[in-house]
C-alpha cells in the first residue's frame, strides 16, 4: 500500500509547479527549466523548490535535501560566463553536481557521453577482473553464463 499511497500524494505535483517540466519516476522527481536568461532560471527554480517543499509538507512528506542535487547544463563557452549559483530549501543548500546517474544513464553538464562511458568501462573492467579470477575453476558453460549475464548485459 505504501508505494500506491505515495504515488497518489505526488502524482499531481506537476500541476503546482510553473515554468518547468517535471519527470516523476517512482520516488525520483526531476525538474527541468529551460530559459535563455539565467536570472529567470534562478527565479523559477527557487519558486518551484519552495512550492515543491510546501506541497510535500502539506501531504506530510519530506524533501530529502541531502539527496537533492541541481545541475546547470550549458555549452562550454557559456559555462565560463556563469557566476556561482545556489539554491536553498528550508535554509539548507542544495549541492551542485557536474554529473549524476539517472535511470541508469550518467548525464553530465555538457551533455556528452564521456562520464557514462567511463562509468560503464569501469564496471565492465571489474567484471572482467572477476572473470579472470575464476577462469580455471568453474566449467566453461558456467563462465559463459557469467560473461553473458554480467558483462554482455552491461554493454547492451
Secondary structure as GFF3:
##gff-version 3
##sequence-region A 1 156
A	DSSP	alpha_helix	2	10	.	.	.	ID=ss1
A	DSSP	three_ten_helix	13	16	.	.	.	ID=ss2
A	DSSP	beta_strand	21	25	.	.	.	ID=ss3
A	DSSP	beta_strand	28	32	.	.	.	ID=ss4
A	DSSP	alpha_helix	38	58	.	.	.	ID=ss5
A	DSSP	three_ten_helix	65	67	.	.	.	ID=ss6
A	DSSP	beta_strand	69	70	.	.	.	ID=ss7
A	DSSP	alpha_helix	76	79	.	.	.	ID=ss8
A	DSSP	beta_strand	88	89	.	.	.	ID=ss9
A	DSSP	beta_strand	92	93	.	.	.	ID=ss10
A	DSSP	beta_strand	95	96	.	.	.	ID=ss11
A	DSSP	beta_strand	99	102	.	.	.	ID=ss12
A	DSSP	beta_strand	105	108	.	.	.	ID=ss13
A	DSSP	alpha_helix	114	133	.	.	.	ID=ss14
A	DSSP	alpha_helix	140	146	.	.	.	ID=ss15
A	DSSP	pi_helix	147	152	.	.	.	ID=ss16
A	DSSP	alpha_helix	153	155	.	.	.	ID=ss17
###
